Amino acid sequence: MFEGIKRKIKEWGIKHDRFDRYVLILLGMGLLPLLMIGRYNVMSADDYAIGKQVHHIWLGAGSVSQVLHYIISYVKMTYQTWRGSFTINSLDGLNPGFFSENLTWLTPVLMLGMPLLSTYWFINAILKKYYDFGKRELLFLWGVIAFLLLQTLPSPVEALYWYAGAVAYTFLHYSMLLLFVFLFESERMEKGRNKAIVGIVIALYAFIMGGCQYGTVLQCVLWYIIYLVAERKRLSWQKLLSFFMLLAGFGINIMAPGNAVRQSETMGMSPIKAIIFSFMNSFHYIRSWFSPLLIVCLLAALPVIWQIVKNQRVKGFTYPLPLLISAGSYCLFAAAFTPSLYGVGNVDAGRLQNQIQSIFYIMIWINAFYWTGWVQDRMQKAETGFWQDCATVKNILKKYLWMYRWLTFAGILLVIVGTADKNTFSSMSALRSLLNGEAQAYYEQAQERLALYQDESMEIVEIEPFRVQPKVLFFTDIVEESNANYWINENIAEYYDKEKVLLIKKGE
């Protein structure tokens, strides 16, 4: 009887061994709460400071051309007085909430869309360049990586819901991946007029990337240098033009007069100290981010990685010097800390940690592929008894691959559901806030505030602090007049044409 039950379980497990589907369902289930809670999203802090002029222009004239004209003038002004990141400055004025408070739900849609699409295209472009693979393998890897990225965000609100931070540190950071997608895809084009046009378009895109936040641009430059070294035998004017346009955009960015103004208000580190502290911080965050969920996701993906690596395009490549590759990727990860340490002396901002964590994950998955290739090469050569034994174990495990996959899938679910702090994972935190009414209560109070802001009979608006603060939605609140962050109140007042916006405590 038991043999019959075991046989039926095995037959069922093999028949339903479509883990690309299950991972995509898991990803979809994770996205649903993040999108649903987005309907309760509202603007905060810098959104009002950046958008007050756009808001007034739109209410007064309702003209897209006038808004775009102001954004151009805003880019020029901020370049001279605050920062040189001209690409960020351009997108700052396009917050959907500036045109209507009812459109703030679009922010998480945009900020979720870019990581999902860019990671899919990036993984697809990388795999097509070096391996032969199937659609199932691509969807599985993308689903696992995207799920991991979204669930372990250090600050979901700054990554997805607070526009001013998300557009610079999420939207544009993941836009960097598209530059390499375009480069890889252009390699497959035949020489001619179309390839030349595409090369110029990619160069313009590279220039735009040069106007991003410094951490993004530094990573982009470093990755591009590695790309050029790897492609040194196949260099073309298109690849070099894009690189020099990236450097040109970065140069214009760092030479902005406004950078000196902004830096005068911060306490950054010297370059040498920033580099040293980058390595110190990287050790700390590796311990924090090498989580149980990352481990089970890597284990779940290992058979797929093994199969993909087995079908490499470059025959005879032996994956040499894996320790050197790991050391180099670690240095790239550590370099992600340096711009912020040099500029402001810390990496405390959640939006910055979101960005750095994404680089950490990219390095982890690259190492997973490289070390898998190295192990495969050693097992094929079977130079020692150890590698012969490993090959034997691999053949045994292959018979029970369906069981291994089900166990790792169960492991992912167990980590997500079994973690005591429901704010640990983005979707669980969002679901919790939806079910206990926090999200709705937060939005209702925001709407009560909005009614007061829009009441033309009131010059001085007095409001209570938010009674609830959902983790994925709440960024910051207004403060008392004596607080250093009173600029938040002042900008809200200007946004809605009020004399003052004051915080009152309950019962006052």
Disulfide bonds with the S-S distance in Angstrom:
none
